[in-house]
Amino acid sequence: MKLGGNTVLITGGGTGIGLALAVRYLNAGSRVIIVGRRAEKLAEAKEKHPSLITRVCDISDEDERKELFRWVTEEYPEINILVNNAGIQRPINLSRAGDDWSRYRGEIATNLEAPIHLCMLFVPYLMDKEGTAIVNVSSRLGIMPAVWVPIYSSTKTAVHFFTRALRMQLQNKKISIHEILPPMVNTDLAGVGAQASGVDVDAFADGVMAKLEAGVEEIGYANSELALKDEYTSSAAMAEAAKLWDIFSHKNPLFENLLD
């Protein structure tokens, strides 16, 4: 994939991984459109990087996704790259989840429903054009679940396999399909300061963009690269998941009732 000369749409592009990828596409000479729910974050991003194009959009809403597709293809018909990056990650004690389903449904809609729907909207528009691509951002947790974020882990597993299915279906088309599987990255995805032990977001973005440019289809980084290797067996993944859960659950009062 060439990094310059594109028109790129990035969901969840106002902060974190999305913004880091946006800046690198900009620096390579691409036009970049970022969308997100929070107008103030988009404004902050544009103040730092004035050439960004911004639009407020809640991608968890079906009608807003349809309107986003209409607006982008009418205003920027040359669009050739879609990056499905937006995500929500919430710790959930499943024994105390309660009846506020709308809150949990919102996480599923943002992480899973939205990228699938946006792919379905954009694929017919992109698949027969030269130099087109879809990049889905899943997670290492789609391979090795984090027990304290069960919905997030489940949605990322689904994105992982949806992306593989999409790639196989479109293997005879011109569009390329890529997946980025981040490890824990130092962003505010799980709340301010919650991922301070994660890898540096700029180092991560530099690493994955180099692999995108090289045409790698499934892109890991640090321990997520290990998770993609054949020798990283399901038993090893689950053993690590259990170890991390033991550490996390003993430090988080949300899960105290499960430790009795």
C-alpha positions, -999 to 999 in steps of 0.1 A, spaced: 0 0 0 13 34 -9 10 58 20 9 90 0 -15 103 -26 -46 88 -10 -78 101 4 -82 83 37 -112 80 61 -104 71 97 -130 64 123 -121 73 159 -94 95 144 -94 123 170 -72 106 196 -50 76 203 -41 51 175 -65 67 150 -49 101 153 -14 86 152 -22 68 119 -39 99 105 -8 120 111 14 95 94 -9 94 63 -8 132 63 30 133 65 32 109 36 11 133 15 -24 119 18 -56 138 24 -71 125 57 -107 127 70 -111 118 107 -145 112 123 -155 108 160 -182 114 185 -165 142 204 -163 175 186 -138 189 211 -113 161 204 -116 166 166 -111 203 171 -80 197 192 -66 174 165 -73 199 138 -57 227 157 -25 206 159 -28 194 123 -48 220 103 -49 200 71 -70 173 87 -107 172 76 -130 165 105 -166 154 109 -186 145 140 -202 111 137 -214 85 161 -207 54 142 -227 33 167 -258 47 150 -269 30 117 -283 62 102 -252 82 110 -231 55 93 -252 58 62 -250 95 62 -212 94 66 -209 71 36 -232 95 15 -213 126 26 -178 111 20 -185 97 -14 -202 129 -25 -177 154 -11 -146 133 -16 -154 108 -43 -117 100 -47 -117 83 -13 -97 51 -16 -88 39 19 -112 32 49 -96 27 83 -121 12 108 -104 22 141 -130 35 165 -135 14 196 -148 13 232 -133 -8 260 -151 -12 293 -143 -35 323 -174 -55 331 -181 -77 361 -205 -101 344 -220 -111 378 -230 -75 385 -238 -64 350 -274 -53 358 -301 -45 333 -285 -15 315 -282 -33 282 -280 -1 261 -246 7 276 -233 -27 266 -250 -27 233 -232 6 225 -199 -11 229 -209 -39 206 -223 -15 180 -191 7 180 -166 -22 180 -183 -47 157 -215 -36 141 -200 -3 128 -169 -18 111 -189 -46 95 -216 -21 82 -190 4 70 -172 -24 51 -205 -34 35 -212 2 25 -177 10 11 -167 -23 -5 -189 -20 -36 -176 16 -40 -140 6 -37 -135 -29 -48 -129 -24 -85 -108 7 -82 -70 7 -83 -51 15 -51 -80 9 -27 -78 -7 7 -98 -13 39 -79 -15 72 -97 -29 102 -81 -24 136 -89 -53 159 -67 -63 189 -44 -88 204 -73 -94 227 -92 -109 197 -68 -138 200 -61 -138 237 -90 -125 257 -87 -101 285 -112 -114 310 -120 -81 326 -132 -66 292 -152 -95 279 -174 -76 254 -143 -58 239 -124 -90 236 -154 -108 220 -160 -80 194 -123 -79 184 -123 -117 179 -153 -112 156 -136 -84 137 -105 -106 133 -124 -134 116 -147 -110 97 -116 -94 82 -103 -128 71 -136 -137 55 -137 -103 38 -102 -108 24 -110 -142 10 -143 -130 -6 -125 -101 -23 -93 -119 -33 -100 -115 -70 -108 -78 -67 -85 -48 -67 -90 -38 -31 -66 -50 -4 -78 -59 30 -56 -54 61 -59 -59 98 -39 -42 126 -38 -61 159 -25 -37 185 -11 -49 218 -18 -27 248 -9 8 236 -5 38 258 -37 56 249 -69 65 268 -90 37 253 -98 22 287 -98 55 306 -72 81 313 -41 65 327 -54 30 325 -29 19 299 2 36 311 21 3 308 13 0 271 37 5 242 44 40 230 17 50 205 41 67 181 65 38 180 35 15 174 22 37 146 56 39 129 59 1 131 24 -7 117 26 19 89 58 4 77 41 -29 74 11 -14 57 34 1 31 51 -33 26 16 -48 20 14 -70 51 -22 -82 55 -22 -91 93 -1 -67 112 10 -74 148 33 -54 170 53 -65 200 34 -93 218 5 -91 193 30 -101 166 38 -132 187 1 -140 191 -3 -142 153 24 -168 150 15 -205 146 35 -215 177 13 -193 199 -11 -220 207 -46 -216 222 -34 -233 254 -6 -208 257 -29 -179 250 -54 -190 276 -27 -196 302 -15 -160 297 -51 -148 299 -56 -165 332 -24 -150 346 -34 -115 336 -69 -119 349 -55 -129 383 -34 -98 384 -61 -75 373 -90 -88 394 -70 -85 426 -64 -48 419 -99 -38 408 -127 -33 433 -152 -39 405 -145 -76 407 -142 -81 445 -172 -103 448 -156 -128 425 -126 -133 447 -146 -148 477 
